[in-house]
Amino acid sequence: MARPYSMDLRERIVAAVETDGLSCHEAAKRYGVAPSTAIRWMQSFRRTGSVSAGQMGGHKPKRLRGVHREWLIERCNAGDFTLRGLVAELAGRGLKVDYRSVWAFVHDERLSFKKNARRGRTGPS
């Protein structure tokens, strides 16, 4: 996985632009980074006063939890459903989710059903 550039390099580029009077392109060329990187660092420095890197990665909690999770389990146990239909119903309840997250939820909770003779579905020809 990629790592952010060091704080030392970031501070040297900002110092080169702020105190030495170099342009972002000249500072980027001097220190071997892309001009767009130096420009973004300067924008960040002028906006926040810091050039520290933002957070990389981390856990993103699932959106289908709590009241929505309970409703979705009841809805799936109530009868026939389609994943796209569940996405639309959740959107109607004010929760915007995509097809993939609903599929993962239904799969993880083992709520899907398959066509088979026990459920009165069609069999092989």
Secondary structure, 3 states (H helix, E strand, C coil): CCCCCCHHHHHHHHHHHHCCCCCHHHHHHHHCCCHHHHHHHHHHHHHHCCCCCCCCCCCCCCCCCCHHHHHHHHHHHHCCCCHHHHHHHHHHCCCCCCHHHHHHHHHHCCCCCCCCHHHCCCCCC
